[in-house]
Amino acid sequence: MSGFRLPALAALRYRDYALFATGRFCATLSWQMIGVAVGWQVYQLTHEPLDLGLIGLAQFLPFVLLVLPAGQIADRHDRRLILLCAYAVEAVCVVLLLWFTLSGVKSIWPVLAAMALFGAGRAFWMPTGQATTPNLVPPEAFPGAVAVNSTLFEIAVITGPAIGGLLYLFGPATVYVVALCLEALVIILMFCMRPLAQVARRGGSRMRDVLEGLRFVFNKRVVLAVISLDLFAVLFGGATALLPVFASDVLHTSAAGLGVLRMAPGVGAGLIALMLTLAPITHHVGKWMFGGVAVFGIGTIVFGLSTSFAVSFVALFALGAGDMVSVFIRQILVQLETPDQIRGRVSAVSSMFIGASNELGEFESGVTAHWFGPVRAAVLGGIATLIVVGAYTRLFPELRVMNGFPKPQRFTE
C-alpha cells in the first residue's frame, strides 16, 4: 500500500475501515438527497414552515428515547451487525417515502412516520458508527481516519443535495428510488465487513451500564464542553431547516436552487475537511473550537438577512466551514478521551447531544419561523449561538487554553 503517502489516507489501507467508510459515504449521500426531496415536497404540499419543524421533531423523539440504550448495545454486541440492522431500517423508511409519493396521499402523516423510523435507525447507527472507527484502525491511524470520515461525509453533503435537487426535476419518486439503491449498497458493504470483537464485559446493572456514558461525560469537563457547545450551536443555529422557505419565498428559486443552497454548507465544510486531511489541527485546539462555532453563528446571521442567492450561498459556505472545524475537534477529543469498553455509551451520549440537537433545532427553527417569520428566526438563532460561545469561554477556561490533543490510547483489546 505504498500509494497511501498521506498519513490521513493511510487509514484506507485497512480493508474493513475502507468498507465502513464507503458505506457511511453512500448512506450520507442517500439522506442528503432525501433531505432535499422531503423538505421541498412537504412545503409544496402545505406551505407551512411549522411542518418542516415537525419533520425534525418526528426524528428527534425516537432518537432521544433509544440512543442511550443503543450505546449499551454497541458495547455488548457485534457493532457490524448493529449497523446492518440500523441501515436496513433506513431502507424501509425510504420504501415508505416512495409509497407516499406514488400513492398520491396529501396528508404529511406518512412522511412523519417514515422520518420517525429514520430517527430510530439513526439512534443505533450514529453511536455505533462513532464507536466502530477506533476498532478498525490502530491508534496512530485514528486521527487520519477521522479526517477521512469527515472528508467523505462532506463530499456527500456537497454532492447529495445537488443530485437530489436535479433528480427532483423528474419527480420525488426518482429521488427515493436512487436513494433506495444506495441504501442497498450500504447494507452489502456492511455485510462484507468482518464481525467486530465485543469489547465490554457482561453482567452488572443494565441501568447502571446505560448511564455510565452520561457519568463519564459529566466527569470529563473538556468532553462535556465540546459536546454541549456543539449542541447549543446546532440547536440555535438550525436555520438550514428553513431552506425550503428561504428558497421558495425569499430567494424565489426552484428545487434545483434549493439543492445548490443545501450543498453550500457542505462545500465549505468539505474544503476545510480536505485541509484538515492534509494538515490536521495540532495546536491551539480550544481556540480553533470556539472560533469555528463563532463563524457558524455569524454565517447564520448573514444568511438570515440576505435576499441575494449569491450572498446566501457564501453565508452557508462559511457556516459549513466553521462547523467542520468544531466537528473535527470534537470527534477526536471525545474518542481519544474515552476507554474502548465504554466508547459505545459515550458515543451515544455525544450522539444524543449532537444528533438530537439537529432535529430539535429543526423543530425550534420551524416554531420560531411560524411565530416571527423565517428571517427573524434565523437571525435570532445566530445571535444566540454567539452568546453561547461567549459564555463557554468563561464557563470552560480549560477548553479555551487547551493547546493539543491527548495522546492516543490503545483502542482494541
Long-range contacts (C-beta under 8 A, 24 or more apart in sequence): 6-144, 6-277, 6-278, 7-141, 7-143, 7-144, 8-143, 8-144, 8-145, 8-147, 8-148, 8-151, 8-277, 8-278, 8-280, 9-144, 9-148, 9-277, 10-141, 10-144, 11-137, 11-141, 11-142, 11-144, 11-145, 11-148, 12-148, 14-136, 14-137, 14-141, 16-136, 16-193, 16-194, 17-133, 17-136, 17-137, 17-145, 19-189, 19-190, 19-192, 19-193, 20-129, 20-132, 20-133, 20-136, 20-189, 20-190, 20-193, 21-145, 21-148, 21-149, 21-152, 22-152, 22-189, 23-83, 23-87, 23-185, 23-186, 23-189, 23-190, 24-129, 24-149, 24-152, 24-153, 24-186, 25-152, 25-153, 25-155, 25-156, 26-156, 26-182, 26-183, 26-185, 26-186, 26-189, 27-87, 27-90, 27-125, 27-182, 27-183, 27-186, 28-152, 28-153, 28-156, 28-157, 28-160, 29-156, 29-159, 29-160, 29-163, 29-182, 30-90, 30-94, 30-160, 30-179, 30-182, 30-183, 30-186, 31-90, 31-118, 31-160, 31-179, 32-156, 32-157, 32-159, 32-160, 32-161, 32-164, 32-262, 32-266, 33-160, 33-161, 33-163, 33-164, 33-167, 33-175, 33-178, 33-179, 34-94, 34-97, 34-164, 34-175, 34-176, 34-179, 35-160, 35-161, 35-164, 35-262, 36-160, 36-161, 36-164, 36-165, 36-168, 36-175, 36-255, 36-258, 36-259, 36-262, 37-97, 37-164, 37-167, 37-168, 37-172, 37-175, 37-176, 38-97, 38-111, 38-115, 39-241, 39-243, 39-244, 39-258, 40-168, 40-172, 40-244, 40-247, 40-255, 40-258, 41-101, 41-111, 41-172, 42-108, 42-111, 42-244, 43-244, 43-245, 43-248, 44-248, 45-106, 45-108, 46-108, 48-370, 49-242, 49-245, 49-366, 49-369, 49-370, 49-374, 50-366, 50-367, 50-369, 50-370, 51-108, 51-366, 52-241, 52-242, 52-244, 52-245, 52-362, 52-365, 52-366, 52-369, 53-241, 53-362, 53-363, 53-364, 53-365, 53-366, 53-367, 53-369, 53-370, 54-108, 54-112, 54-363, 54-366, 55-111, 55-112, 55-115, 55-362, 56-238, 56-241, 56-358, 56-359, 56-360, 56-361, 56-362, 56-363, 56-365, 56-366, 57-359, 57-360, 57-362, 57-363, 58-112, 58-113, 58-115, 58-116, 58-119, 58-359, 59-115, 59-116, 59-118, 59-119, 59-122, 59-359, 60-119, 60-356, 60-359, 60-360, 60-363, 61-116, 61-119, 62-116, 62-117, 62-119, 62-120, 62-123, 63-119, 63-120, 63-122, 63-123, 63-352, 63-355, 63-356, 63-359, 64-123, 64-352, 64-356, 65-123, 66-120, 66-123, 66-124, 67-123, 67-126, 67-127, 67-348, 67-351, 67-352, 67-355, 67-356, 68-210, 68-211, 68-213, 68-214, 68-345, 68-348, 68-349, 68-352, 69-210, 70-123, 70-124, 70-127, 70-128, 70-348, 71-127, 71-131, 71-210, 71-213, 71-344, 71-345, 71-346, 71-347, 71-348, 71-349, 71-351, 72-206, 72-209, 72-210, 72-344, 72-345, 72-348, 73-124, 73-128, 73-344, 74-124, 74-127, 74-128, 74-131, 74-344, 74-345, 74-347, 74-348, 75-131, 75-199, 75-200, 75-209, 75-341, 75-342, 75-343, 75-344, 75-345, 76-198, 76-200, 76-202, 77-198, 78-195, 78-196, 78-198, 79-128, 79-131, 79-132, 79-135, 79-196, 79-344, 80-132, 80-190, 80-193, 80-194, 80-195, 80-196, 81-195, 82-124, 82-125, 82-128, 83-124, 83-125, 83-128, 83-129, 83-132, 83-190, 84-187, 84-190, 84-191, 85-124, 86-121, 86-122, 86-124, 86-125, 86-128, 87-121, 87-125, 87-183, 87-186, 87-187, 87-190, 88-187, 89-117, 89-118, 89-120, 89-121, 89-124, 90-117, 90-118, 90-121, 90-122, 90-125, 90-183, 91-180, 91-183, 91-184, 91-187, 92-117, 93-117, 93-118, 93-121, 94-176, 94-179, 94-180, 94-183, 95-180, 97-172, 97-176, 98-173, 98-176, 98-177, 98-180, 101-171, 101-172, 101-173, 101-176, 102-173, 119-359, 122-355, 123-351, 123-355, 126-347, 126-351, 126-355, 127-344, 127-345, 127-347, 127-348, 127-350, 127-351, 128-344, 128-347, 130-331, 130-334, 130-335, 130-343, 130-347, 130-350, 130-351, 131-343, 131-344, 131-347, 132-196, 133-335, 134-335, 134-340, 134-343, 134-411, 134-412, 135-196, 135-197, 135-199, 135-340, 135-411, 135-412, 136-196, 138-411, 139-408, 139-409, 139-410, 139-411, 140-408, 142-332, 142-335, 142-336, 142-408, 142-411, 143-280, 143-332, 143-405, 143-408, 144-277, 144-280, 146-328, 146-331, 146-332, 146-335, 147-273, 147-276, 147-277, 147-280, 147-328, 148-277, 149-331, 150-269, 150-273, 150-276, 150-277, 150-324, 150-327, 150-328, 150-331, 151-270, 151-273, 151-274, 151-276, 151-277, 153-273, 154-266, 154-269, 154-270, 154-272, 154-273, 154-320, 154-324, 155-266, 155-270, 156-266, 157-263, 157-265, 157-266, 157-269, 157-270, 157-320, 158-263, 158-266, 158-267, 158-270, 159-263, 159-266, 160-262, 160-263, 160-266, 161-258, 161-259, 161-260, 161-261, 161-262, 161-263, 161-266, 162-259, 162-260, 162-262, 162-263, 163-259, 164-259, 164-262, 165-255, 165-256, 165-257, 165-258, 165-259, 165-260, 165-262, 166-256, 166-259, 168-255, 168-256, 168-259, 169-255, 169-256, 197-412, 197-413, 199-340, 199-341, 199-343, 199-412, 199-413, 200-341, 200-342, 200-344, 201-341, 209-345, 210-345, 212-342, 212-345, 213-342, 213-344, 213-345, 213-346, 213-347, 213-348, 213-349, 214-349, 216-338, 216-342, 216-345, 216-346, 216-349, 217-346, 217-349, 217-350, 220-337, 221-396, 221-398, 221-399, 222-333, 222-337, 222-396, 222-398, 222-399, 222-402, 223-333, 223-334, 223-337, 223-338, 223-346, 224-396, 225-392, 225-395, 225-396, 225-398, 225-399, 226-289, 226-326, 226-329, 226-330, 226-333, 226-334, 226-399, 227-330, 227-334, 227-349, 227-350, 227-353, 227-354, 228-353, 229-289, 229-290, 229-293, 229-326, 229-388, 229-389, 229-392, 229-396, 229-399, 230-293, 230-326, 230-327, 230-330, 230-353, 230-354, 230-357, 231-353, 231-354, 231-357, 232-357, 232-384, 232-385, 232-388, 233-293, 233-296, 233-297, 233-323, 233-326, 233-385, 233-388, 233-389, 234-354, 234-357, 234-358, 234-361, 235-357, 235-360, 235-361, 235-364, 236-297, 236-361, 236-364, 236-380, 236-381, 236-382, 236-384, 236-385, 236-388, 237-296, 237-297, 237-300, 237-319, 237-361, 237-381, 237-382, 237-384, 237-385, 238-358, 238-361, 238-362, 238-364, 238-365, 238-381, 239-300, 239-303, 239-304, 239-365, 239-377, 239-378, 239-381, 239-382, 240-265, 240-316, 240-319, 241-361, 241-362, 241-365, 241-366, 242-365, 242-366, 242-369, 242-374, 242-377, 242-378, 245-369, 245-374, 246-303, 246-312, 246-374, 246-378, 249-374, 250-307, 250-374, 250-375, 251-307, 251-308, 251-309, 251-312, 253-309, 257-309, 260-313, 261-309, 261-312, 261-313, 261-316, 264-312, 264-313, 264-314, 264-316, 264-317, 264-320, 265-316, 265-317, 265-319, 265-320, 265-323, 266-320, 267-317, 267-320, 268-316, 268-317, 268-318, 268-319, 268-320, 268-321, 268-322, 268-324, 269-320, 269-321, 269-323, 269-324, 269-327, 270-320, 270-324, 271-321, 272-320, 272-321, 272-324, 272-325, 272-328, 273-324, 273-328, 276-324, 276-325, 276-328, 280-328, 281-325, 281-328, 281-329, 282-404, 282-405, 283-403, 283-404, 284-403, 285-329, 285-333, 285-402, 285-403, 285-404, 285-405, 286-398, 286-399, 286-400, 286-401, 286-402, 286-403, 287-400, 288-325, 288-329, 289-325, 289-326, 289-329, 289-330, 289-399, 290-389, 290-392, 290-393, 290-399, 290-400, 291-322, 291-325, 292-321, 292-322, 292-323, 292-324, 292-325, 292-326, 292-329, 293-322, 293-323, 293-326, 293-385, 293-388, 293-389, 294-322, 294-385, 294-386, 294-389, 295-319, 295-321, 295-322, 295-325, 296-322, 296-323, 296-326, 296-385, 297-322, 297-382, 297-383, 297-384, 297-385, 297-386, 297-389, 298-322, 298-382, 298-386, 299-382, 300-378, 300-379, 300-381, 300-382, 300-385, 301-378, 301-379, 301-382, 301-383, 302-382, 303-378, 303-382, 304-374, 304-375, 304-376, 304-377, 304-378, 304-379, 304-381, 304-382, 305-375, 305-379, 330-354, 332-405, 333-405, 333-406, 336-405, 336-406, 336-407, 336-408, 336-409, 337-406, 339-409, 340-409, 340-410, 340-411, 340-412, 340-413, 343-411
